[in-house]
Amino acid sequence: MTQPPTAPPASPPVLPAPRAEGAAGSPALRAAPPGLPRRRGALRENAGRLRAALRTEPGQLRLIGAVLTGLLLLFGAVTFGQLAERAESARTARESSQPLSRDAASIYRSLADANTTAASGFLAGADEPSEVRNRYIRNISLASELLVSAAERGRGSPQSAALIARLNAELPRYTGLVETARANDRQGLPLGSAYLRYADERMQGTLLTSASDLHRLETARYRADLADARSWPWLSTGLGVASLLALGWAQRRHYLRTNRVLNRGLVAATTAAAVLLLWLVGAQAMARSSLNEADAGAGRALTTLNDAWTEALLARGAENLTLVSRGGDSTFEDDYLTSMDRLLADPDRLAEGLLPRAYALTGEAGREPVGEAIRAANEWRERHDEARESELAGDYDDAITRVIGGEGSTGESFDRVNSELSAAVAVQQERFLNAAQSGLNWLGGLPPAAVGLALLAAAGTVRGVGLRLAEYR
Amino acid sequence: MRGTRRRAPGGERGLAPHWRALLLGGAGLALAGSMVVGTLTAGPGTPREPTPGTGTTEATRASLDEETPTRVRERCGVEDGENGGDGEGFDPAESLTPSREGGPAVDAIRERGSLIVGIDQNSYRWGYRLPESGDIVGFDIDLARAIAEDLLGPDPDIVFRAIPTDQREEALEDGTVDMVVRSMSITCERLDEVAFSTSYFETGQQLLVPRDSTITDFDESMAGQRVCSASGSTASRWLERESHGAVLLERPNHLDCLVLIQLGLAEALMTDSALAAGHMGQDPSMRLVGPQLTSESYGVAMALGKDDLVRWVNAVLDDYRGDGPDSPWHRSFEEWLSGYLPDTANDPPEPLYRD
């Protein structure tokens, strides 16, 4: 179909004459001047013959058929390409890059929790309950496991790989420091608390910074994937509109020349192309709204909840270390106050706190655990003030009981904040996955359909133009 | 998600006292320089001349310009740059004459029925917490108990309140504590803010190194080595003034320096020999090298104006120091410090009075 009607088999007829003229300046042609006029003559002759053929109706019909078919096939191919790409981005976001970001958040949390638990266990000294010890060990193992899987999955990015390598190198150093602290403390040496402070410093300065960088990196990556999936496929939309316009024009021409209203082939082609274009626009619009919900709705809620959770862990770590430093350092209490302030904010500017913000961002379904977390955090703040009072009054043992003891301790409140936030994050994670899946569903069916519909439209065009051409034989 | 929150090691904390350090450094230089003019008896090559018991006006003089600086003792009331020769100014360790007459401050404590003492819970052998029992023990704590027993009778009610180094003066000023017994050196600067008892311990800045260290003295052998000290401490001022080519590290607490040494991140630490005793108690592979660079006295600190309390504590200290080797001071020393300090520290200092 695509071959030009009257073209002789020799030189390609579409080669425009000016190109041959432009080539005249090349050294090869200048070296053989006698051949030049003859060749130029042949090209000119072919172009002339082509122009002559296009002045006849069958020639024009052939050209129109070729252009329409090409346009429709291009529309199908581009739609396939662009939509497959978007579906792939949405799938990557849902199944690979967002889970990586979630894992990075888990790495951060298990490290921070390990640090907090190490301090709690240290405060309990020889009376360290086995569940505290186990929680520390569990956190460290979880962090190492997640690091291994993150290293496997994040192999593509040298930045993530560098951060993961750093975390892998630092983690054993940290655990070594914690064990040294523990051993010294059991010997009754204040050196133990200095070791634990140093371990905390390594945790804050190196491990948590790297984990936080990793989380930021992975979060940026999945958000970029979602943005890719949401970006409007302008090229395929444009080609779809162009195809429909061209088909419309061809049918109008057909109507004007033959007075017959319908050419079945062209009508079928128009229908197929229109269906494809509508599907494209509709599916992309629906997918965009789903992916928007995944990113701006569940995604933002997740980020804020993760931030709040982190802040709670930092506050708890600082609270414990205030007691570990045994009044030797007031910076930890300041750190606690800063973190608590970020978490809850003052009553007069409540909305600025991370927890209230997370509460506003979570949907109806996920609101309850966040509300519970806010209540528990407020209780924690009150209990902490009492514990701090005891400590300042010199009643160190009472302060310890109020912080790491069982019922009525700040530890109890913190654990509740921790578990409520864990539940809230799970709800939002589910919400994210569902939204991303629905976006993926909208996008996923389109690429194969685009191929089918475009082929159908092209076949219709060929059939329609072929019928008209047959009338000239 | 938020990243780090805490200061870098020895970060901002080291900057604030910079000016003060420079000023003090200048004052110390002027003082030492003037001293060497007055007396040349203690020559440059002379080994350190510890003067236990006296450690006052006859204290050693030396110049920082000398190869081996020997113990420098601060004198108060000497202006910067003034030629404060022998006998000028006064020794910071001078206190009020002892008396158990009492007064408003003593009455207040007795009425309350308890003594609130600011202490350290992290200073091994001086004031620290036994993890098994939770008891706070140490040389400082023994003294605090003796004072409380004298004020309130046997089995007194004592509230030990841990306070950070940089909040000691403030805690006295606002009445959070009645007194501070927390290895606190008597210095001219602090005399402006708090009142001190007579001296109950003599010490001085010294270098502490691991057994196999190549550092032999406060001299060129420190070149290229990492030397750690607590930010804002006398030690850090000395090191800043005269580093001998050492790389200086600063940490919030002198104990943090011991951690760095054990981890191989520092080669030496500088603190006073009394606290160094606690370090050696925790890590027997550490040893003191070189002479004591300064001569300092520990005193019990109280709020300014509570003269009756100061006199009372001085009276307690008189008994505490005692005469013979069987005094409470000696017994406490035997229990907590003996073996960790040079023999010269085996006896309590003589009290000095300014009235």
Chai-1 contact restraints between the chains, C-beta under 6 A:
chainA,res_idxA,chainB,res_idxB,connection_type,confidence,min_distance_angstrom,max_distance_angstrom,comment,restraint_id
A,G125,B,P131,contact,1.0,0.0,6.0,A-B,restraint_1
A,D185,B,P131,contact,1.0,0.0,6.0,A-B,restraint_2
A,G188,B,L130,contact,1.0,0.0,6.0,A-B,restraint_3
A,G188,B,P131,contact,1.0,0.0,6.0,A-B,restraint_4
A,L189,B,Q282,contact,1.0,0.0,6.0,A-B,restraint_5
A,P190,B,N122,contact,1.0,0.0,6.0,A-B,restraint_6
A,P190,B,Y124,contact,1.0,0.0,6.0,A-B,restraint_7
A,P190,B,Y128,contact,1.0,0.0,6.0,A-B,restraint_8
A,L191,B,Q282,contact,1.0,0.0,6.0,A-B,restraint_9
A,A194,B,L255,contact,1.0,0.0,6.0,A-B,restraint_10
A,A194,B,D256,contact,1.0,0.0,6.0,A-B,restraint_11
A,A194,B,V259,contact,1.0,0.0,6.0,A-B,restraint_12
A,Y195,B,V259,contact,1.0,0.0,6.0,A-B,restraint_13
A,Y198,B,V259,contact,1.0,0.0,6.0,A-B,restraint_14
A,Q204,B,T4,contact,1.0,0.0,6.0,A-B,restraint_15
A,Q204,B,R6,contact,1.0,0.0,6.0,A-B,restraint_16
A,G205,B,T4,contact,1.0,0.0,6.0,A-B,restraint_17
A,T209,B,G3,contact,1.0,0.0,6.0,A-B,restraint_18
A,T209,B,T4,contact,1.0,0.0,6.0,A-B,restraint_19
A,S212,B,M1,contact,1.0,0.0,6.0,A-B,restraint_20
A,S212,B,G3,contact,1.0,0.0,6.0,A-B,restraint_21
A,H215,B,M1,contact,1.0,0.0,6.0,A-B,restraint_22
A,D307,B,M1,contact,1.0,0.0,6.0,A-B,restraint_23
A,T310,B,M1,contact,1.0,0.0,6.0,A-B,restraint_24
A,R326,B,Q121,contact,1.0,0.0,6.0,A-B,restraint_25
A,R326,B,N122,contact,1.0,0.0,6.0,A-B,restraint_26
A,R326,B,A162,contact,1.0,0.0,6.0,A-B,restraint_27
A,G327,B,Q121,contact,1.0,0.0,6.0,A-B,restraint_28
A,G327,B,A162,contact,1.0,0.0,6.0,A-B,restraint_29
A,G328,B,N122,contact,1.0,0.0,6.0,A-B,restraint_30
A,G328,B,P164,contact,1.0,0.0,6.0,A-B,restraint_31
A,D329,B,P164,contact,1.0,0.0,6.0,A-B,restraint_32
A,S330,B,P164,contact,1.0,0.0,6.0,A-B,restraint_33
A,D335,B,R5,contact,1.0,0.0,6.0,A-B,restraint_34
A,G394,B,V159,contact,1.0,0.0,6.0,A-B,restraint_35
A,G394,B,F160,contact,1.0,0.0,6.0,A-B,restraint_36
A,G394,B,R161,contact,1.0,0.0,6.0,A-B,restraint_37
A,D397,B,G134,contact,1.0,0.0,6.0,A-B,restraint_38
